[in-house]
Structure formats: C-alpha cells, structure tokens
C-alpha cells in the first residue's frame, strides 16, 4: 500500500505540533484552575468579581474542550472512544479522495475554465516575445538538437532500416509509375528539355569515336568473313568508321538533323504508350518489380537511413551547421511574428485552447482518477499522521482561540444576565 513519505521535515513539524498541543492543554489547565479558585472564592464570600471570573473560566473550559474534541476527531477517536463521526481523515480518506477528484474535475478541468484561463494568459503573445530573444532561441535550438541526437542514438539502425526499406518498397509496389513517367517525359519533350541530354550523348559519342578510332575499325575488321582479303577488311573498317563519325558529328552540330527528329518522335510515342498502352505499362511495372527485388537496390534503400542519420547527427552536433542556424533563425522570425501579429496570436491561442480543451474534456475522468486512486492507495494512519504534522500546529490555535473566545462569551453572557436580572 502506497503512503506518504514521512520525512525529517515532517518530524520537525510534528515537534512543533506537540509544543502547540502542550500550550493549548496548559491553557485549558489554567482556566480550569482559575475556575476552581474563583468558584471557591465566590463560595467564600470574596465578592461579586469572583462570579464573573468563574463564569469566564467555565465558558473558557467548555470552549477549549469542544475545540479539542473537534480537532482531535479529525485525526483519531477522542480518548479512544468509538464515537460516531470521529477519526474523519482515516475513515473517510477514500471518500475525501473522490470528493477532491470531483472538485478538481468540475472546477479546474472544465472546458470554460480552461479556455478562460488560457485566453487570459495570452500564450501566443508571450511565446512570441520569449522566442524573439536570441538567447531563448539558442536554448530551444540546443534542447531540440539534444533531443534529436538522443532519439537517433536510441533507435536501432537495423530496425529503422527494415521499416524504411519496407515502407519504400511497399509504396513503390503499390504505386503505378508508368503514367507518371509518361506525363513527365511528355512535358520534357514538349519543352525541349531532352535536347540537352541528346547534345551530351552526341558530344560524348563523338569524343569517344575520335579517341577509340582503332578499336572501332578493329571491331569491324574482326567481324568480316575469313575469306575476304585483309586490305579489303581494312578499307571497309575505315569507311564504316568515317561514316559513323560523320553521322555523329552531324547529329552533334545540326539541331535539325533527321535523327534528332526521329528521337523526338520516338520519345513522344513512348510517352503516350506509357500513359495509355496497357502492354507498355505492364512491362514497366514488371521492370520496376524486378529492380526492387534486386539485392543491390534493397541494400541502397536500407543504407539510405544510415546516411541520413549520420548527416542529421552531424548537423545537430555542430552549432554552426546550416540545420541549426536555419532552425534558430526560423524560431526568432516566428517569435517576432507572434509578438507583433494579433491575427497569428489569435490563431495560436485558438489552437492551444482547442487542443487543451479536447485533452481535458476527453481525459478528465482519467486525470481525476489519478487523484482518487492515489489517495485510495495511501495508508490511512500514515496519511493522518502526515496531514496532522503539516496543519496540526494551526489547528491547535483553534483550541487556544476557543478557550479565549469561550471565556469572553461566558463573561459577556454572565454580565448581561446579571444586568437584566438586577
């Protein structure tokens, strides 16, 4: 059973309570002694004053005893007697917990109270002024970087890689890529964006042919029949090489070359087939599946997380990295806007109010049950002892005040009754 932790500070408070108890009890004993002496003096003919003193002392005793009973009944049974409605805290602890939970739920966790309190605070404006301070922006950036590093350090690479790989592969398998590729290719051809790629291929092909002339002619000669003369093979190889070089050079230098037009028509037809031809789309999907299934592709997908993780950690650790500098600048900019833009402040306050109200109204029962369940788990005797140590000293003043007020009330009543009777 869970109970309060009774600390050394509580023990010190308990000593203070005991001293106040002794003082209140001594005062009770004093008025009892005064009552006894004044009653004896009155019976001995000491004079009218003795009656007044005796009345005041008698009422003081009654007040002291009544308040002693009331204070004691909160924590234990007076004199150990099983008097009803005593030892209230130990016996009614659970009911008090339920009442406290209900009180908190109705008066602190209601939608109207939460909205009104948040609206009065002006969170958006205050948050903006706070974030606009560069020192605060630095602090938030540092804390965010620390949290990010911690989160990335805790995550296991193998688990994340498996999740990322599965997510990318599943998403790629579910989405048909042919129509999208076809639309993109169609726009590229329409805009002439593909011509730069053709120019690059033609230039590289020309340079390669110039550099590897012997290899090209040798390949042509090697494919000739064995019965042809060698000089004929050499002439044919030279001729083929020159024609090939001329064709590539013309394609490189002539934007209107027929071969370029043929490439444009091929790409245009292929883009249309990717979007509309069922067979072409199916072949692209099969090619996509084959590529995704290859171990090399899966290794690249899995290793992407390690690269991203290392990049983020390095950026988070470097206080001069673009990531942190941009984050800091964004926070300061956001702070200035929040501090000066009433519309943005209203939006932020509205979001916060709605989110907090939703949480409070949705989970109010769970929040209040935390109070009731916690109180229910406390040990009754320990709870009573803990509470008495913290508030018992003030309660003893009730006994002292009861003695004084009772004496004054008794004296007043005695005086008025004698005045009216006389």
Secondary structure, DSSP 8 states (H G I E B T S, - for coil): -------HHHHHHHHHHHHHHHHHHHHHHHHHHHHHHHHHHHHTT--HHHHHHHHHHHHHHHHHHHHHHHHHHHHS-GGG---TT-SHHHHSHHHHHHHHHHHHHHHTSSHHHHHHHHHHHTHHHHHHHHHHSHHHHHHHHHHHHHHHHHHHHHS-HHHHHHHHHHHHHHHHHHS--HHHHHHHHHHHHHHTTHHHHHHHHHHHHHHHHHHTHHHHHHHHHHTS-TTS-HHHHHHHHHHHHHHHHHHHHHHHH-TT-HHHHHHHHHHHHHHHHHHH-HHHHHHHHHHHHHHHHSHHHHHHHHHHHHHHHHHHHHHHH-TTSHHHHHHHHHHHHHHHHHHH-HHHHHHHHHHHHHHHHHHHHHSHHHHHHHHHHHHHTS-HHHHHHHHHHHHHHHHHHHHHHHHHHHHHHHHHHHHHHHHHH-
